[in-house]
Amino acid sequence: MSGETKQTPPVRRGPGGHMMAGMPAEKAKDFKGTLKRLLTYLKPQWLRLVTVLFTAILSVIFTIVGPKIMGKATTKLFEGMVMKMKGVPGAYIDFDYIGKILIWLVGFYVISSVFSFIQQYVMAGVAQKTVYQLRKDVEEKLARLPLKYYDARQHGEILSRVINDVDNISSTLQQSLTQLITSLVTIIGVIVMMLSISPLMTLIVLLTIPLSILATAFVAKQSQKHFIRQQRALGAVNGHVEEMYTGHQIIRAFGHEEKTIRKFEELNDKLYESGWKAQFISGTMMPLMNFVNNIGYMFVAVAGGILVTKNKIEVGDVQAFIQYSRQFSQPITQTANIANIIQSTIASAERVFEILDESEEVPDAKDAKILARPKGDVVFDHVRFGYKNGEPVIGNMNINVKAGQMVAIVGPTGAGKTTLINLLMRFYELDGGKITIDGIYIRDLKRDNLRTTFGMVLQDTWLFNGTIRDNIAYGRENATEEEIIRAAKAAHADHFIRVLPDGYDTVLNEEATNISQGQKQLLTIARAILADPAILVLDEATSSVDTRTEAAIQKAMAHLMKGRTSFVIAHRLSTIRDADLILVMNHGDVIEQGTHQSLLEKGGFYADLYYSQFAAGRQIG
């Protein structure tokens, strides 16, 4: 079954991709500080942002003058009709005047659209350049983070920050920021136009705002608790479905299909219950808003009619004002929604900045050395290490490995075998003592040079999405076709590669499910052979292959390890009987070391391990 993974809460969005009011946004711990830091990424784009603001103002101006001009046409039409109805001689409707106004309106709306297009075009560049830099900083930071950062966190959480949170920032900069600027300019412009028509009717419209806010706040408060429950229920459903499908073979093998279905139905019922309540309650917001707005329109129409009868305003002004009142309510609602989105975005930015603020690997010394021709002499001198302060994993380790020796590391789970390799490759820094390679302290070596000295074949294979040729060639840059094939033959992989439909051009999918586990391991061994390292690290490299293939690989590995220092983490002790030195680890310390025969004669911990495997019926040769 899959382990528990952190679920990213789904974001409920309405038409146009906007977050709906009532949806609880994740809050940032330090809103002001994070916002200020995010603005530093926008600072290089200040000229483009000024352009966005300028074009937004012009676009809104050419839009909001439309109702005022249309009102003139309405007034002229109304006056002509009234004169005709009164039977005034020579009365007529001035359609030429109305036609000119319509032409002006079309021109204004075209100009407004052009400025809106420029605004969107420039803002797209601002958003993408900003996020490009942010992604670049995050990627470079991840490359500088120590292994302990990745060991302490789930990969899904890191991916969520690097992908989902950065995409959230990108979406907000591209869409919400533009809408926010346009909405604020529209609100100011509409208020000015409404005041120019009638301060009294403007006051009536403004009085509806508190009612709208109260309605929104009431619905949001009632729906928020249900949205939180919906998120939790959805996370539980997603987790159960993931577990059910990734472990479907185990579920079927133990006959638990009905049990998992019942659990899914139980979780699905909870999601349905919380989901429909959240959607229903939040769905009442628009009817309430429309009710408040319609009440406002009613009072505006009555007041406008009274003012027209008193010749304070014209009929066209009433029509224009009603249009302005409708334009006024929309940007207010948008601004409220965008404020919620921005809060979520700042929370995302804060999570990204937490990665950027993590402690990095200790930088290389300015005069760091390079092993041009490493021999492979390795010494652990009184090495001490612990993953947490006060909790040592390795107490006092002393090992002296000569170049070309095969060193086997054995011991129970948690004994510190993998930790020893991590320290050797400087994935973790020592708490005390020192490790030297060819007499040089590893801290005095360039980290990249140190790690290229090693070749690794791990129990968990890693292959990327690409051809078999590319996966093998990953071991050495600019490797020739002949060298790739030679490495595949040495790893006994050439035969199975050639029987594949596309041979070395076979594309491995993301999980490399089109080849067997044993074949994957053969490819990783071929990669290590091609790398031709001075020191090899083998972590039970043959555990995933059958007995016949294992025998062939053992011969290839023996040829590969010839003349190289090799560290072999072994669980099946039969595979390391020919090792030059066997290190027996327990509780972080080397408690025994020697050859296979000498350790058996000693009758200690190693002998107990060896004979216990024999007694358990495991293959020991």
Secondary structure, DSSP 4 states (H G I P E B T S, - for coil): -PPP-PPPPPPPB-GGGPBPTTSPPPPPSSHHHHHHHHHHHHGGGHHHHHHHHHHHHHHHHHHHHHHHHHHHHHHHHHHHHHHHHTT-TT----HHHHHHHHHHHHHHHHHHHHHHHHHHHHHHHHHHHHHHHHHHHHHHHHHHS-HHHHHTS-HHHHHIIIIIIHHHHHHIIIIIHHHHHHHHHHHHHHHHHHHHH-HHHHHHHHHHHHHHHHHHHHHHHHHHHHHHHHHHHHHHHHHHHHHHHHTHHHHHHTT-HHHHHHHHHHHHHHHHHHHHHHHHHHHTHHHHHHHHHHHHHHHHHHHHHHHHHTTSS-HHHHHHHHHHHHHHHHHHHHHHHHHHHHHHHHHHHHHHHHHHTSPPPPPPPTT-B--SS----EEEEEEEE-SBTTB-SEEEEEEEE-TT-EEEEE-STTSSHHHHHHHHTTSS--SEEEEEETTEEGGGB-HHHHHHTEEEE-SS----SEEHHHHHHTTSTT--HHHHHHHHHHTT-HHHHHTSTTGGGPEE-TT-TTS-HHHHHHHHHHHHHHH--SEEEEESTTTTS-HHHHHHHHHHHHHHHTTSEEEEE-SSGGGGTT-SEEEEEETTEEEEEE-HHHHHHHTSHHHHHHHHHHHTT----
